[in-house]
Amino acid sequence: MDFKTELLGQIFVFGFKGLYPSEDFFGSLKDWNLGGVIIFSENIESLKQIEEVILRIKSYSEILPFVMIDQEGGKKNRITEDFPTFPSNKYYGDREDKNGLYNAYKATAESLGDLGINVNLAPVVDVLTNPENKVIGERSFGDDTQKVSEFSQVAVEALHKGGALCCAKHFPGIGDIQIDPHQEMPENKNSRQRFEKIDFPPFKAAISSGVDFIMTTHVKCPSLDPEYPASLSPTICTDILKRDLRNKGLVITDDMGMGAIKSNFDIPQACEKAYLAGNDLIVLCHEYEMQFQILERFSKLLKDKKIEEERFSNTLDKIISKKRKTLK
């Protein structure tokens, strides 16, 4: 393996099955320099157990991995026992309680850090313009763009103060959908002008507050890209998010094993499209049998120059630089 192929795994965040990762998973950490690991409730038996698992994961990693979790508050918490939990984003938004929100996210970040978890995949910055939207619901700060923007900034600042990296999601905004992308591909038929007026401002606010990651979603938005869902769209991931919104942070996909992708694409091919579209990190949570296959596929793409070496080098530099500046 050459230097770049050795570091290929840096662009991937994988989940693992059960309470302890398999030896194959630990092999991926060591041999491929896996960039990150995502933790779910099914991986947690106790705080002591998950802390030990995370320590072992880090011991196999030459470059410290991002250890990620969704600990948003309300109903969306992966850790619920012997751990401080707080109300939903909507709870704080409805009460105009920025101080309460700040304290909640700061305490969450500190408690995650005690376990070795360094990335909270929060806050949700979608504007809840469709009251029938059960995918987002209480995860949103509300239906007012200005409020969502302001509360998003508070959440980012609080997570940083508590020592965690954070992620604004789900770009370009899914507050107006009804179909759940976990099951199938939703379509948001709103105009480009409406996206710019309603959905983009909270992401801009998060960017101005130094959010570390922005997560792209598997939702088709024909006014922005008539062909591909956001996560696979160069127009949305690169032209809009990186160029127009001037996001300098890392761009990360939502789980590439969701129904929206599985029912429309071959997953390894979709991962390739997502990277080429402009995502810096590719997330695969539960498709365990595909993880090694996708690493091998990307290795071949690099060798065959289907992925530009300069782009890949820039991605690696961006990821490793972020880790060196922020992870301990």
PyMOL commands that set and color helices and strands:
alter all, ss='L'
color gray80, all
select helices_A, chain A and resi 3-6+8-11+23-32+41-43+47-59+89-94+98-115+137-139+145-161+192-208+230-232+234-244+259-262+267-277+288-303+309-326
alter helices_A, ss='H'
color red, helices_A
select strands_A, chain A and resi 12-15+36-39+66-69+71-73+76-77+119-120+165-171+213-216+250-253+282-284
alter strands_A, ss='S'
color yellow, strands_A
deselect
rebuild
show_as cartoon
